[in-house]
Amino acid sequence: MSYDLYLLKKDEIGDDPSAAYERLEELEDREPTSEEERELRQLAADLQTANPGVDLVESPRGFVLQLGYEALRPVTIDIGANEVTMSWSYGADEATPALEEVRLYLPIFERHGYVAYDPQLERLFDVDRDSQAAAGLHDHVRDQLVEACGGERRSWWRRIFGG
């Protein structure tokens, strides 16, 4: 389980960001046009420039660029033709490191014409305004998961996923 931010094209959201977010579910998987792929690869390169420690992996299924999976970063980023997300695990002890990376990445997304939508808070995400609420929600969900797994604070995810 993860806390997810969806990056929506600013010029496509209109007056209702939540409706734009809901429309994502209606989109069928597709390959990007050559121009879209060039733009998405440039976005990934700019994110890596801002944080050289983040890795880039291409999915073997369809067009998906993944950042942060190999290096076990606090935030993982998936870039596809229809959907771009930034996520962090509820398994993390706290959300602060993830929110620090979000703060680093959001200006890059904004330069590429994206705004962040937070479906947990059901509004556009502003890191200054919403970090405390996101961290509080992260802590609440993490605590619920720990409780559901018998109170093992650090290893609840191992009980669920094995390992």
N, C-alpha and C positions, 0 to 999 in steps of 0.2 A: 504494500500500500504506500502511496506517496501523496505528498502535497504537490499539486500541479498548477502551473500558470500556463495559460494558452496565449500565444502571441498571434494576434489578429492583425491583418493588414488595415492600417488606419483608414485608408480610403474606401474600405469595404464594409465598415461597421455601421455607418449611418448614425442614427440617433439612439439606437438600442443595442449596446454591446452584448447583452445577454441573448438577444435574438440571433446576433451574428455567431455567438458561441454555439447556440443550439443548432444552427444550420450546418455546423461542422459534422454532426452526426449523419446528416442527409447526404453528404458528399461521398461518392464512390471513390475507391482507391484509383489513382491514375499516375501515370508517369508525367513528369514536368515537361514543358516545352523546352527546347534548347536554351531559350532566353531565360526562362525560369530557373533551369538548372544552373546556368552561369551565375545568376543572382544569388541562389541558395548556397552555392559553393563559395561565393565571395563573402556572404554572411558568415559561414563557418570559418573561413580564413580570418576574418576580422575578429571573431570571438577568440580564436586561437592566438592572435596577435596580442589581445588584451590579457590573455592568461596563457602563456606558453606551456604551462604544465598540463594543459588539457589535451587529451588525445582525440583523434578523429578516426572513426571506424565507419565503413560503409556496410550497410545491411546487405546480406546476400539475396534478400527478397525485396524486389521493387526498389524504388529510390528512397532511401532513408539515410541521412547522415547523422551519426550519433557522436556526441562529444561528452567526455567525462566518465565513460563506462570503464575503460581499461585502467585509468589512473585512480579510480575510486574517489572521484571528486565529490564534494558535498552536494553539488548540483549536476544533474545529467540533462542533456539537451538533445531532443530529437527534432530533426529538420526533414520534413517531407513536402511533397507537392501541395497537399491540402492542409497540413497541420504542422505547427511548430510548437513544441512544449519545452518548458523548463520544470524540472521536478526534483524533489528531495524526499528521502525516505522518512517515514514516521519512526523508523527504527533508530534514527540518530538520537543521541542523548539530548541534543538541543538544536534549535533551528538557526541559531546565530551564525555559524559558519556558512550555511546555505544562503541566508539573507545577505551576507556580505558579498557572496558571489553574484547573487541576483542584482545587487546594487552596482557591481562592476559591469554586468552584461546588459542591463536595461538600456543604457545610453546607446549601445551598439545596435540593439534591435530598433530603437527609435530612429537612428540615422538611416536604417534600412526600411523605414516606413511601417513599423509594427508598434502596437501598444499591447500591454500585458493585461489579460483578463483573468481574474481569480474566481473560479466557479465556487470555491468554498465560501468566499465572502460575497459572491454574486455581484461583482462590480469590477471596473477597471482597477488594476493594482497600482498603487503609488507606494514606492518603497518607504518613503518618509512617513506617510500617513498610516500605512497598513502593516508595517513590520511587526509591531507589538501584537496586533490582532492575529496575524499569521503565526507568530511564535506561540501565542496562547492556545490557538487551535491545535497546533502541532503537539504541544505538551499534553493537551487534553486527550487527543486521539492516542498518542503514545502510551499514556497512563492507562487508558481503557484496554489497549492491547496487552500491556504488561499484566494487568489484573486478570484478563481473560485467559492468560497463559500461566496462571498460578503464581503471579507475583515475582517472576524472575526478571529483574530489571534489565540486565545486559544481554541476556541470551534468549529472549522470547522469540525472536525471529528464527533462531535455530530450531526451536520446538515446532514451529509452523512449517518451515522450509527444509529442515534437516541440515545437519552440518555442524 
